[in-house]
Amino acid sequence: MQSFPSVSTLVNYSSIQRIGMGLFFVLCSFYARGQDIKIQEDPVISRMMEKFVETNKESKTVSGWRIQIVSTTDRREVDEVMSGFSQNYPDVILSWVHAKPYYQVRAGAFRTKMESLRLLSLLKKDFPNAYPVADNNIKQSEIAGVKN
C-alpha cells in the first residue's frame, strides 16, 4: 500500500515553501538595489531626440482651441463682425481664417477645449451659433485668450 503524507505535513511543506519564496524575493531586491544600471542609447536615437527638441523650441505655434463666431463668404460681413466684436469684447483676441470659400472669424486662444467653453458661454448671447474649433496655428503669446 502507498502511504500519503498527512495534512499537517502538507501544511508545513507549503508554509516552508512560501517562506522560502519570500526570502528569495527579499534577497533579490537587496541585490538589485546595489546595482548601477546604465543605459546605452544608440547615437542615432540621441541625434533624433536632439533634433526633435530643437525643432519644437523653434516652433512658435501650438495646438489649441478658439471659438468660431462667424463663417461667411462675405468679406464685408467679416469686417463688420470684427469691428463690433472688438467694441463689445475689447480684451478678447480676435482672428480670421480664409478657408475657401469661407471667411471664419474666431475669438480667444486656449490650450484645452474645456478652457474655451468658458468664453463660449459668454459669447452665446451675442453669437448663438458660435462653437469651439481646434486650431493648430495659435501663437504661444496668444494662448491666454485675452489681450495683454
Stockholm file with secondary structure:
# STOCKHOLM 1.0

chainA/1-148         MQSFPSVSTLVNYSSIQRIGMGLFFVLCSFYARGQDIKIQEDPVISRMMEKFVETNKESKTVSGWRIQIVSTTDRREVDEVMSGFSQNYPDVILSWVHAKPYYQVRAGAFRTKMESLRLLSLLKKDFPNAYPVADNNIKQSEIAGVKN
#=GR chainA/1-148 SS CCCCCCHHHHHHHHHHHHHHHHHHHHHHHHHHHTCCCCCCCCHHHHHHHHHHHHHHHHCCEEEEEEEEEEEESCHHHHHHHHHHHHHHCTTBCEEEEEETTEEEEEEEEESSHHHHHHHHHHHTTTCTTCEEEEEEEEEGGGTTSBCC
#=GC SS_cons         CCCCCCHHHHHHHHHHHHHHHHHHHHHHHHHHHTCCCCCCCCHHHHHHHHHHHHHHHHCCEEEEEEEEEEEESCHHHHHHHHHHHHHHCTTBCEEEEEETTEEEEEEEEESSHHHHHHHHHHHTTTCTTCEEEEEEEEEGGGTTSBCC
//
